[in-house]
């Protein structure tokens, strides 16, 4: 639970965020020309 406190997210919002990014990575893995920077932009967004 320490990680959730560090990122200031609830369990459900963190789960939703992780699943959404996982879906984006799956689509990008199958079709590399789709969402080439989406995950990076979301992770590095200040």
C-alpha positions as CSV (number, residue, x, y, z in Angstrom):
1,X,0.0,0.0,0.0
2,X,3.0,2.3,0.3
3,X,3.2,2.6,-3.5
4,X,-0.4,3.8,-3.6
5,X,0.4,6.5,-1.1
6,X,3.5,7.5,-3.0
7,X,1.6,8.0,-6.3
8,X,-1.4,9.5,-4.5
9,X,-3.9,7.1,-6.0
10,X,-6.6,4.8,-4.6
11,X,-6.4,1.1,-5.3
12,X,-9.2,1.2,-7.9
13,X,-7.8,4.3,-9.7
14,X,-4.3,2.6,-9.8
15,X,-5.8,-0.6,-11.1
16,X,-7.7,1.3,-13.8
17,X,-4.6,3.2,-14.8
18,X,-2.5,0.0,-15.0
19,X,-5.1,-1.9,-17.0
20,X,-5.5,1.0,-19.4
21,X,-1.7,1.3,-20.0
22,X,-1.5,-2.5,-20.4
23,X,-4.1,-2.4,-23.1
24,X,-2.2,0.4,-24.9
25,X,1.0,-1.6,-24.7
26,X,-0.8,-4.7,-26.0
27,X,-2.2,-2.9,-29.0
28,X,1.2,-1.2,-29.6
29,X,2.9,-4.6,-29.4
30,X,0.6,-6.0,-32.1
31,X,0.7,-2.9,-34.3
32,X,3.8,-0.8,-33.5
33,X,2.6,2.2,-35.6
34,X,-0.3,2.7,-33.2
35,X,0.2,4.8,-30.0
36,X,4.0,5.1,-30.5
37,X,4.4,7.6,-27.6
38,X,1.2,7.3,-25.6
39,X,2.5,5.3,-22.6
40,X,5.7,7.3,-22.4
41,X,3.8,10.5,-22.4
42,X,1.4,9.4,-19.6
43,X,4.2,8.0,-17.4
44,X,6.5,11.0,-17.9
45,X,3.7,13.6,-17.7
46,X,4.5,15.8,-14.6
